[in-house]
Amino acid sequence: MVRCRFHTYVIHFIYYTMFFTPSARNAIKSSAIKNLEVNQAASQALVTFNNCKQYLYSNVSEDGMFDVIFGNVKSFGKWVNEYCLNDTDVSSFTLA
C-alpha cells in the first residue's frame, strides 16, 4: 500500500511541476524577460526578468497559456503584462 502511495505522489509531483519553456524554442528577444516557463496543467508561469528577479504567477488564463504554447506571441514582455501582471485573478510569488 505504501508503494502505491509513493507512486501516486511521484506522478502528482511530476504532473504539477512540469514546465514548458517557450522562450527556449522561440527566437523572440525581450528587453524585460530573460526566461519564460509555463505549466498549463497548473495554470502557472515562471518568469525570470533580465534583472534576475524571478516570480511564479498562478491562475494564468487558458487563453494566455494557449497563445504562448502555440507561438501566438510576438512579445514575451507584452504577454507577461497582459496575462500575469494586469490580470486581477492572477497571484504572484517572489522566488528570487
C-alpha positions in Angstrom: 0.0 0.0 0.0 2.8 2.4 0.8 4.4 1.7 -2.5 1.2 2.7 -4.4 1.0 5.9 -2.4 4.6 6.7 -3.3 4.0 6.2 -7.0 0.9 8.4 -6.7 2.8 11.1 -5.1 5.6 10.9 -7.7 3.0 11.1 -10.5 1.4 14.1 -8.9 4.8 15.8 -8.4 5.8 15.3 -12.0 2.3 16.4 -13.2 2.4 19.6 -11.2 6.0 20.6 -11.7 6.5 20.1 -15.5 7.1 23.4 -17.1 7.3 24.1 -20.9 9.9 26.8 -21.9 8.6 28.7 -24.9 11.5 31.1 -24.7 13.9 28.2 -25.5 12.3 27.4 -28.9 11.2 30.9 -29.8 13.5 33.5 -31.3 11.8 36.4 -29.5 14.2 38.6 -27.7 12.8 40.6 -24.9 14.2 43.7 -23.2 12.5 42.7 -20.0 12.1 38.9 -19.9 15.2 36.6 -19.6 13.2 33.4 -19.5 9.6 32.3 -19.5 8.3 28.9 -18.5 4.7 27.8 -18.3 2.8 24.9 -16.7 -0.5 24.6 -18.4 -1.9 21.9 -16.1 -1.3 24.1 -13.1 -2.1 27.4 -14.9 1.3 28.8 -13.8 4.0 30.9 -15.4 7.5 31.1 -14.1 9.1 34.4 -15.2 12.7 35.4 -14.9 13.2 39.1 -15.7 16.5 40.4 -17.1 17.3 41.8 -13.7 17.4 38.2 -12.5 14.2 38.6 -10.3 12.0 35.5 -10.6 8.3 35.3 -10.0 5.8 32.4 -10.1 2.4 33.5 -11.3 -0.6 31.3 -10.6 -4.1 31.2 -12.1 -2.9 32.4 -15.5 -5.8 32.2 -18.1 -6.2 29.4 -20.5 -6.2 31.8 -23.4 -2.8 33.1 -22.3 -1.4 29.6 -22.0 -2.7 28.7 -25.4 -1.2 31.7 -27.0 2.3 31.3 -25.6 2.4 27.5 -26.0 1.3 27.6 -29.7 3.5 30.5 -30.6 0.9 33.2 -31.0 3.0 35.7 -29.1 5.2 38.4 -30.6 6.5 39.8 -27.3 7.1 37.9 -24.0 7.0 41.2 -22.1 3.6 42.1 -23.5 2.4 38.6 -22.7 3.6 38.8 -19.1 2.0 42.3 -18.8 -1.4 41.1 -20.2 -1.7 37.7 -18.7 0.3 37.9 -15.4 0.8 41.5 -14.2 -2.5 43.1 -15.3 -4.9 40.2 -14.7 -6.5 40.7 -11.2 -7.2 36.9 -11.0 -3.5 36.1 -11.1 -1.5 35.8 -7.9 2.3 36.1 -7.7 5.0 34.7 -5.5 8.6 36.1 -5.5 11.2 33.3 -5.9 14.4 35.2 -6.3 
